Amino acid sequence: MTTASQWWRTALVRIQPGEIALRGYPIEQLIGEISFAQTIWLLLRGELPSPAQAKLLEAALVAAVDHGPQAPSIAAARMAATCGVGLNNAVATGVNLLGDVHGGAGQQAMSMLRDLRDSDLPLPKAIEEYRRWHRFLPGFGHRFHPRDPRRDPLLRLVTEAVEDEVVSGEYLVIALEVEHAIAPVPMNIDGATAVIYAELGFPPELARGLFVLSRSVGILAHAWEEQQSGARIKGPIPRPLLADYTGPSLRDLTQSGQSQT
């Protein structure tokens, strides 16, 4: 093996002239045989998931695809699309807004669930201590939905997976105990998908990456829709509206003593 070929090393894909193999599987065997969710699992985890594992992963990905044009990442992508940039630029604009505040709650919720699982304290006491040191509990409550409509179907699928011994259910128990402790604040999409990703064995960092993959679908669809509208340079508010001005009143440069003439 030459130094040049060792520069980038990967266990993900084998590329040869006329050959593409993902984790050892020839691409021609995968096309038409496995789903996109299964492909994601294969690349991230190294092996194909069971059908039941793939079902849970796909459910979490579907649940988070879109949350309307008021979501900052989607709004930014739509505005970018009206500025004449390419579709890839508009999508990148939206994706680049997914950070700790908008898009990071799933990862934070997973980290919280793991911290509670690994605590030496009994679970109720561990939750009490966590609440003492954290103002917000990621994955619970929603600024728009009194009860997130995605919570129940996702947790129902997890419950079924526990009954079928697909997953252990330990993270589901912890999340429901947190929800009980802070009632009536319910779990939201980030908490429910955090339970799924944790039960499936993904690390918290990948929870954010998987959310980005999911939300990219909605961002793409919104950017494409906005491109088709033919509108140009749409800002964050309708044109007749102006942002409130909070600076000084109008003043005359000649009365300020700063005029150079």
C-alpha positions in Angstrom: 0.0 0.0 0.0 1.5 3.3 -1.0 1.7 6.4 1.1 -0.8 8.2 -1.2 -3.4 5.5 -0.8 -3.0 5.6 3.0 -3.6 9.3 3.1 -7.4 8.8 3.3 -8.4 5.4 4.8 -12.0 4.3 5.3 -14.0 1.2 6.3 -17.1 2.7 4.8 -16.8 2.2 1.1 -14.5 0.3 -1.3 -14.0 2.0 -4.6 -12.4 0.3 -7.6 -13.0 0.8 -11.3 -16.4 -0.7 -11.9 -16.9 -1.5 -8.2 -18.7 0.3 -5.3 -19.1 -1.6 -2.1 -20.7 -0.2 1.1 -19.3 -1.9 4.2 -18.4 -4.8 1.9 -21.8 -5.1 0.2 -21.7 -4.5 -3.6 -23.9 -1.5 -4.3 -25.8 -3.5 -7.1 -27.0 -5.9 -4.4 -28.2 -3.1 -2.2 -30.1 -1.1 -4.8 -33.8 -2.1 -4.7 -33.3 -4.4 -1.8 -32.7 -2.2 1.2 -34.3 1.1 2.3 -32.6 4.4 2.7 -33.0 4.1 6.5 -31.3 0.7 6.4 -28.5 2.2 4.3 -28.0 5.0 6.8 -27.7 2.3 9.6 -25.3 0.2 7.5 -22.9 3.1 6.9 -23.0 4.4 10.5 -23.0 1.1 12.3 -21.2 -1.3 10.0 -23.9 -3.9 9.7 -27.5 -4.1 8.4 -30.2 -3.5 11.0 -32.9 -6.0 11.7 -36.3 -5.1 10.1 -37.6 -4.1 13.5 -34.6 -1.8 14.2 -34.9 -0.3 10.7 -38.6 0.4 11.4 -37.8 2.4 14.5 -35.1 4.3 12.8 -37.3 5.2 9.9 -40.1 6.3 12.2 -37.8 8.8 13.9 -36.5 10.1 10.6 -40.0 10.6 9.2 -41.3 12.3 12.3 -38.7 15.1 12.1 -38.8 16.0 8.4 -40.6 19.3 8.6 -42.1 21.8 11.0 -43.4 24.5 8.7 -41.9 27.7 7.3 -41.8 29.3 10.7 -38.9 27.0 11.7 -35.7 29.1 11.3 -33.8 26.6 9.2 -36.6 26.3 6.8 -37.4 30.1 6.7 -33.7 30.8 5.9 -33.7 28.2 3.1 -36.8 29.8 1.6 -35.4 33.3 1.8 -32.1 32.1 0.2 -34.1 30.4 -2.6 -35.7 33.8 -3.5 -32.2 35.4 -3.8 -31.3 33.5 -7.0 -28.8 31.0 -5.4 -28.8 27.4 -6.4 -31.0 24.8 -4.7 -27.9 23.3 -3.0 -27.0 26.8 -1.6 -30.5 27.3 -0.3 -30.5 23.8 1.4 -27.0 24.5 2.9 -28.3 27.8 4.2 -31.0 26.1 6.1 -28.9 23.2 7.3 -26.2 25.6 8.7 -28.8 27.0 11.1 -29.2 23.7 12.8 -27.0 24.1 15.9 -27.3 23.9 19.7 -30.4 26.1 20.0 -32.3 25.1 16.9 -31.6 21.4 16.1 -29.6 20.3 19.1 -32.2 19.3 21.6 -32.3 15.7 20.5 -28.6 15.3 21.2 -29.0 17.1 24.5 -31.9 15.0 25.5 -29.9 11.8 24.8 -27.0 13.1 26.9 -29.5 13.8 29.7 -31.0 10.3 29.5 -27.5 8.7 29.6 -26.5 10.9 32.6 -29.6 9.8 34.4 -29.0 6.1 33.5 -25.4 6.3 34.7 -26.2 8.1 38.0 -25.4 6.4 41.2 -28.6 7.9 42.7 -32.1 6.3 42.5 -33.8 7.6 39.4 -36.3 9.9 41.1 -33.4 11.5 43.1 -31.2 11.7 40.0 -34.0 13.6 38.2 -34.4 15.9 41.1 -30.7 16.7 41.2 -30.6 17.2 37.4 -33.4 19.6 37.6 -31.6 21.5 40.4 -28.6 22.2 38.1 -30.4 22.7 34.8 -33.0 25.3 34.0 -34.4 23.4 31.1 -34.9 19.7 30.4 -34.2 19.1 26.7 -36.8 17.0 25.0 -39.8 18.2 27.0 -42.3 21.0 26.3 -42.9 22.8 23.1 -43.2 26.5 22.2 -46.0 25.8 19.7 -47.7 22.5 20.5 -49.5 22.0 23.9 -48.8 18.3 23.2 -46.5 17.4 20.4 -48.5 15.2 18.0 -45.4 13.1 17.2 -44.9 12.0 20.8 -47.5 9.3 21.1 -46.9 7.3 17.9 -43.2 7.3 18.4 -43.4 6.1 22.0 -46.0 3.5 21.0 -43.6 2.1 18.5 -40.9 2.0 21.2 -43.2 0.2 23.6 -44.0 -2.4 20.9 -40.3 -2.8 20.3 -39.7 -3.4 24.0 -42.5 -6.0 24.0 -40.9 -7.7 21.0 -37.5 -7.6 22.7 -36.0 -5.5 20.0 -34.8 -2.9 22.5 -34.4 -2.9 26.2 -36.7 -0.1 27.2 -34.4 1.4 29.8 -34.4 4.8 28.1 -38.1 4.7 27.6 -38.6 4.2 31.4 -36.2 7.0 32.2 -37.9 9.5 29.8 -41.4 8.6 31.1 -40.2 9.1 34.7 -38.8 12.5 33.8 -42.1 13.4 32.1 -44.0 12.3 35.2 -41.7 14.4 37.4 -42.3 17.6 35.5 -46.0 17.0 34.6 -48.0 18.4 33.0 -45.1 19.3 30.6 -45.1 16.5 28.0 -42.3 15.0 26.0 -41.7 16.5 22.6 -40.3 15.2 19.3 -36.7 15.7 20.5 -37.3 13.6 23.6 -39.2 10.9 21.7 -36.5 10.5 19.0 -33.8 10.7 21.7 -35.5 7.7 23.3 -35.5 5.8 19.9 -31.9 6.7 19.1 -30.7 5.8 22.6 -32.6 2.5 22.6 -31.1 1.7 19.2 -27.6 2.3 20.5 -26.6 5.5 18.7 -24.3 7.9 20.5 -25.8 11.4 21.3 -23.6 13.1 18.6 -25.3 11.1 15.9 -28.7 12.1 17.2 -28.0 15.6 15.9 -26.6 14.2 12.6 -29.7 12.0 12.1 -31.9 15.0 12.8 -30.0 17.0 10.2 -30.6 14.2 7.7 -34.3 14.1 8.5 -34.9 17.9 8.5 -32.9 18.3 5.3 -35.8 16.7 3.5 -38.2 19.4 4.6 -35.6 22.1 3.9 -35.1 20.8 0.4 -38.9 20.6 -0.2 -39.5 24.2 1.0 -36.6 25.6 -0.9 -37.8 23.9 -4.1 -41.4 25.2 -3.5 -40.2 28.7 -2.9 -38.1 28.6 -6.1 -41.2 27.6 -8.1 -43.1 30.7 -6.7 -41.0 33.1 -8.8 -40.8 35.5 -5.9 -37.6 37.5 -5.6 -35.7 38.6 -2.5 -38.3 37.8 0.2 -37.2 39.0 3.6 -38.2 37.7 7.0 -41.4 39.9 7.2 -43.8 41.1 4.5 -42.6 44.1 2.6 -45.2 46.6 3.9 -44.0 45.8 7.4 -40.8 47.4 8.8 -38.9 46.3 11.8 -39.3 48.5 14.9 -36.6 51.1 15.1 -35.1 51.6 18.6 -32.2 53.9 17.8 -31.9 57.7 18.3 -34.4 60.1 16.7 -33.5 61.7 13.4 -30.7 64.3 13.9 -29.0 66.9 11.8 -25.3 66.5 11.1 -24.8 70.2 10.8 -26.1 70.7 14.3 -23.8 68.1 15.8 -20.6 70.0 15.5 -19.1 67.1 13.4 -19.6 68.6 9.9 -16.3 68.9 8.0 -17.6 71.8 5.9 
